[in-house]
Amino acid sequence: MGISKIYYVTSDSYDPYYNLALEERLLEICGENDLIFYLWQNDNTVVIGKNQSAYKECNIEEMKKDNVKLARRLSGGGAVYHDLGNLNFTFVTKRCNYDLNRQLTVIKDAINKNGSFAYFSGRNDILINEKKISGNAFYVTADSCYHHGTLLVNSKLDMFGKYLKASKSKLESKGVDSVRSRVENINSFVKGLDIETLKKDLLEALTKVYWLPYEQLVVDNINKEKNEDPNWLYRKELESDYSLSNRFSWGELYFKLVIKEGIIVNLTVFSDSMDIEISENIEKVMINSSFDTSLLEKFDILDDPYKTDLKQFFTGVINGWYCNNRGRPRWIY
C-alpha cells in the first residue's frame, strides 16, 4: 500500500540520551503505512557510531574538561559533534516503504530552496561546493528502519578538531588535512538561514515530496537509561597486546587483539562502516583462530567485498608478523 500517513515529531530537549531514546521509540511505534519525520538537537555532544571506539575517535579529556557529553547511537558511520547550531533529522518507516532517494530529496529541496545546490556524495555525505554540510547514517531492524543525519546551519566548526580525532587515512581518502577543513555551515551558502527557518523549509519539502499532509505526534514512554550507561558508551574496549587498523572502501577497521601462543584468544573490532554487523561478524571469524595463514580461509564465510579485502590485508599483516629482532610486527602501535 505504501505510505499513507506522515507524522511529525520534534523534541524540546537538548539531552542526547533522551533524544536518541526517543528515536529508538519511534522505531517501535511506527505503523505499517507510516512515515515519521523527527527533528531534534543536542547541545555540546559527540555522538559516535555503534561500533566505534570512544577513545580512538574522541578527545575524551577535552570533552570532560568542557562538559561535552559522549553519546553512542545505534547506526554505523563516524563520530559527529553536535551543538545548537546543528539540526538533526530522522526518517522512520517500515523497510518496505524505505526510499533513500526520496528522503534525501526532502533534505536537498529544503536546503536548496534559497538558491544553493546541495548534493549527496560518497557513502553518507551531503555537500555544497564540495564542503560537507550533512553526514547521514542508517539503521535497520527486522521490519523497520531509519535514516538520520546532521544539518550544520551555524555550528561552532572549530570544535570539531578539538573533540574529534580523525585518522590520517580517513583524511587522506577525503583529500583534506583536518576535520575542520572538510565541513562548512549551510548559512555560509544561504545567508541569513537559521534553525527555525530550516525546520519550516523541511516540513514544506516533506509534504511536497510525499504529496501528503503531516500531523504532529507526541510520544511517551521514553527510557534513556541505556543511553547514559557507561557500559554502552565505552563498550568493547579491551586491554590488548596488539592493535592494527586499515581503511577500506567500505569503512575503517581498528583491531585490538590478545594473542597467546599464536592464538587469538580475544579481540574487539571497531569500525565506522555503515554495516553495523560487520564488526561482530569479523570477531566471530577471528576468535580462537591461529594467527597465521590458516586465518585467511576463515574469511571465506563473509560476503564480498569484506572477504576479499580482509584476506588481502591479513596476508600482508601475517607475512610481516616477525619483522625485526624483537619479533614484533610492524603494525603494532
Phi, psi and omega in degrees: 000327180086188183282126179238353182217132176244129176246142177247129180235135175228152180248134175271357181266149174252013181276115184298328183290321175292313185295322177289326176293321176298319178300316178296322179297325179297326175299323183288324188261353182298125181280170186303322183244025183261151163236125177251125179249121190239128176242136187201159179224142172246145178254127175049068185219141166253125179249123180254159179289163186306322187254018181269157174271122180300319184287329180281329185268337190235150169273084189300319182296318178296321179296316179297319181298322185260010180057040174268127183280150171255132176226152177236132181259172179281334185277167177276200180092191189259180182281146179223151175257132179244135165221187186281002170269003181243138176245130178258143177234152175217132169256125179240130180200173172285155184300326182293340181253004182289127182217092185300319181298317179294318180297316179294329178298321176303312182295311183294319180296322179294316181293321187275001182304326185257023170103359177278175178230092176270144181212152180277138184218145176065215184271340185196018184250147167249129186239155163229127181051042178067013176252136181283123177244356180202136170247140183240153177212167192218146179218137184229133171252191181301322183228352182233166179201160171223156174234120179228165182192171178261155171225107182280107181264299175215051182286157177279089190293335179296339180288339180301311181289336180285321187253343183251140174253114176260132180294151180300320181295325179292317178297318180296323180293336178265353180072030180230169184246003177201159177300316183299322185291344180279333193248158176207154176280146179297324183288358169286336180254331178242093187297137176084358181291135175233175185299313183296322177295318180295322177302313179297319179296322179294317180293323177296315179295323179302312182291327180288317183290322183262355178055039179217147172284167176240157171231147183284142182237131175256131187244137178241186181058050179267121181242110184261007187303314181298320185292338179268350187289123178304331178294333175276317184293322183247028185298154173076356179291140188217133171287114189235161177275325188222152174215151178205160180211159176200145176259126175252173180297334184260003177144170179264141174243140177229117185255137168238123188233144168248116184241121179238122180050042176081003181250136176281101185269342175200151177196158167230144179239114177263150182202148170256016178299149174290340178278103187287348181268349190293323180299311181295321180295320179291321178301318179296323179293319192269334185298136179066016177266154173288140178271073177210190186296343177294339178297327186301321181294334181297331182288349180299340181287341180275157175279160170284149010275356184301312183303305184295316182296317182289323177296319180294317181295312184285340171300314179293319181296312183294321178295337179259015185302307178258103190231358175211180187296337180270357179071026179254134185291156182299330189275000180281136176211000000 
